[in-house]
């Protein structure tokens, strides 16, 4: 206790002696005094403002009834900060959740906000109250339902923020890479334009023959037709660059070993350049090839800028799809498009571990009807977990297919998505608990224990689907089945409740 023994005093008293005060509380308002005799003696607790009533993680569990004063419950976050989860006023009770959920300890820090007087019941006494006092039982279950609804709303919001935080961290890297590439290309392009201007002025001072003009026209046409030639192997490219550089050097071309890689990259070969060597003198040939290299390099830089801007636009679209998925009205959603957007958003994390994503999209149709899909959140959690579990330089497989209806009028047919990793697998004793809230096998501070519980709730309650998992060392597969008829729960507008 944070302030020592003097902050709290505990007195053992028969519960029936508190009958008058109990009658002014919600749980005991309709409980006759004779019903309290079976409970025997209880602890009457007087707590000064600031006193700690329960510590998270401690195995001491009580059901508390607040007679006077005010108390508050806080969750202690991984970074040591406190998040208020609720307050109790005089006449209210708290502490039933751990008993009803089978927990062995409290998850919250409960302190007295004002000088307070409380009655605390042991676990045995709590269950006696539930058995003998229908009025108490009704209030306890109503309180539990209210707290559970609040937990669901908060858990969904928190997990959404966790998912967005994970994606935002990767997104910053994703935007940095094309942004930096475009900036470097623009800077180099400025230098190339100055070089082109200088070489063009030098060339313009010398009259050109028709053969020279035709040769330069052909080379210019090749330079402008594409950004890159067909890819060569590393060895083939090195051999081609060395051969061209030696040929240029023998012809007296300035910067031969500098300009050869750019010319090879865009597909120039010695045969195409022979016209320039034949029709130009040595100095003019050198200027012509350096001019051509500056032009080729500029084209490549413009292509790099285009690709970078396209990459930024692609990322912005992926963010938009993720952020606004569940604000939209009833719509058609392409599951393949949703999966690809999530893969794009997680691209940085996958590249850090050099994880390849093998896609086998065979679902047809791949479109479902939904109101606010939240599917991006499902894919983000599953793919992110697969990346965490995968060894370096490994592979994740994402496959889709359809399973037809069985013809009984109840089975709508299914759109199936499987996500497979080749990590260590999920231990058999852990497997039954993976969809429980706050259960995680990740190190402290690395996981909330909410991700798979949220995934299960979205799939089963928002979509009326199901999710299965198969795991053994080296092969873990999550299989999500979504009804092709659409998200019935969402379309009905029904609020989801926890399992």
Steps between C-alpha positions, in 0.01 A plus 500: 500500500644830390444698817544238770267329748369826649325577170264205544323349799317167483233385745325164505123546549188283450345598168151525653620790720552700180152421369375860523797640305480215250138585427616828341723324245405367155583131556329469841205736459249212485684242710324409827713516814450131581664404172823660622538265798646225280792723405633537853770757573659722236778757486395862543779707345562868573742650249655845494511692172786362291503158667549195276223240521618253233830456321505355146647154488446425870311175564268659761154534346200666666157621403472858628196700607558875539295639790652851513749695289635439151750259341665474161655219296806549277682277259879525518641514147827349382670840513395553863220747423147463640176473305177554692250223431222608735386648831260380770274723706333430835242222463679327212697176491799378303737204475260240361673468161799284607268255678259470208780465243694244701803725557738449787602863546378853439616682187459850644635731768209616719549800730279714721438845352340626823491368853286193448326220684457165328396141562707231334386143438729203444450274200306250707273774635450644150375168367276459806344841423448395136324183617278634778419856388325539162514880531877496544536252216296719264710811574829310474411358159375839377825664616700228331313551173559876512870460572534238227342731243731781604798262480402393148477858377830597661681183390392548139610863509833417663576222255413728210749754636762228546447386141516856369811562708668193354408607150595864558850400611548299182329768292757759604774276366297423189452870425862581585639260242319631187529856630876471535528326164303776327710768668826333395372452145391864474840618622684278251261607225597864558867408451417302188309792346800727552726238343261457206486875444880525495542206259214623279662844465833342408331273248288781349813692401590224252285437189350148472486280194179311414666172609594652835147637551342163410737314736423732792126480421510119524695508825262761644199289402647198684584710806145633535304177444516351853647536846684169511609222268407138576674394819835327481658277757767665713777317314355582156464866588855526635641337184296730273607813688868402493493417129327826406726708723813351342359561150420863586840553655673361189297752297630786717169572678537706816359342820462165320473289817254752653254518213505130400272376787228754412508404132487126579214551746279644229603234247766659279750266332815568304326433167257789550779739593720418199321759287611777732858372498491479121345840426661715773862591554661391829420818697146526364442126564600547867269799536214313328531197729522714814195694380318173438591370847375822663174467309463130589576574864243782501233270360578244771481771768162621372378139513629469857311815600182365336538169683560677831192719461293196399625322812396792722155508334466123547584534870256788545223293340581204726478724809170644382354153449615390845387813687155533342400136456254500788348845433348406170140393428410159361741433215679236302851425621761312302686282749801474268523879489470517879778242544730678253451834676600344832807333347600837359464666840710232669760493222773665708475244781507214250807639326690548827481123559530428126171312507347419162122497461371230267148582385263245353175690445252253352173603666226565247299699577736697726243770584273500804228735621585679823418798716828624645715195435782548750670230294820703479529461877461122469766472228734740681498293819537166325775606256683699769494196730622279216789741436590499871501120507694453177878451500720737299497452121190282517163500328134565582228349280165673453240303308132548419237269359125448510303213647154450347178482698394150603148551368313481830393864490699588812854480367554814285832392354829638624784724392808354671828674583797312645818658638791262563839556664789265563599607850536285812126437523253543786543258794210258540429622856476859374290436189159483677559844659626708208165676448468600868520871581833616645662160444837532325821301479700802384747666741357765732449825314505329159135397478164604640338157495201661324584444134371148447200554729400800285563299182276220628225744596507684165495178297236315703270780613536773239509262205338183630808310392748281681874479554704184551866443575727204437852503639806285526869592503586656166141542382224716653190581298208728586193440282227764484165409344265783404144434379453601138160643593678785681529628854162407644574624848616835374215535253248436775662779701530274803764583754747222559545351840795310631518128509 
